[in-house]
Amino acid sequence: MKGVVLAAMVACVACAVKPAGDREVRRQRLEADHRALVAKLDDLQARLMVDAERVRFWEEMRDRHQSVSAVACTSQEAHAMAMVEYREREQIGTRYPQAPRQQARVASVRQASDTTVGAPRR
């Protein structure tokens, strides 16, 4: 009986003490896992930095677009108002024809420019 108990104790001690090689394998595995996690973390950090830069770029483009759009709208508004004023003046001119005296001046200027530029017409 003493032999059986002694054999059981030796077996328990043998199972309880792990060989030094197994501990080294576990340590190497944990180091490899740690390196892999650090590499993933570095990759994630790089991607986050790229994405943050992309967001900053598009926000800057949005701000620039708003600025340019505001200038364009102001310019277009002024142009549209000038077109309306011109159209109104043109319509008023067709309702009230020019005075004969003003028409005669225009005709005399045309005749004078025709004779000074080239040979007289016949």
TAKAQUI-V302356 format. One record per residue. N is the residue number from 0. D_FIRST is the distance of its C-alpha to the first C-alpha in whole Angstrom. Layout:
N_D_FIRST / N_D_FIRST
//
This chain:
0_0 / 1_4 / 2_5 / 3_5 / 4_6 / 5_8 / 6_10 / 7_11 / 8_12 / 9_14 / 10_15 / 11_17 / 12_18 / 13_20 / 14_21 / 15_22 / 16_24 / 17_27 / 18_29 / 19_32 / 20_34 / 21_33 / 22_35 / 23_38 / 24_39 / 25_38 / 26_41 / 27_43 / 28_43 / 29_44 / 30_47 / 31_48 / 32_48 / 33_50 / 34_52 / 35_53 / 36_53 / 37_56 / 38_58 / 39_58 / 40_59 / 41_62 / 42_63 / 43_63 / 44_65 / 45_67 / 46_68 / 47_69 / 48_71 / 49_73 / 50_73 / 51_74 / 52_77 / 53_78 / 54_78 / 55_81 / 56_83 / 57_83 / 58_84 / 59_87 / 60_88 / 61_88 / 62_90 / 63_93 / 64_93 / 65_94 / 66_96 / 67_98 / 68_99 / 69_100 / 70_103 / 71_103 / 72_104 / 73_106 / 74_108 / 75_108 / 76_110 / 77_112 / 78_113 / 79_114 / 80_116 / 81_118 / 82_118 / 83_119 / 84_122 / 85_123 / 86_123 / 87_125 / 88_128 / 89_128 / 90_129 / 91_131 / 92_133 / 93_134 / 94_135 / 95_137 / 96_139 / 97_140 / 98_143 / 99_146 / 100_147 / 101_143 / 102_143 / 103_146 / 104_145 / 105_142 / 106_144 / 107_146 / 108_143 / 109_142 / 110_146 / 111_146 / 112_143 / 113_144 / 114_147 / 115_146 / 116_143 / 117_145 / 118_148 / 119_150 / 120_149 / 121_152
//
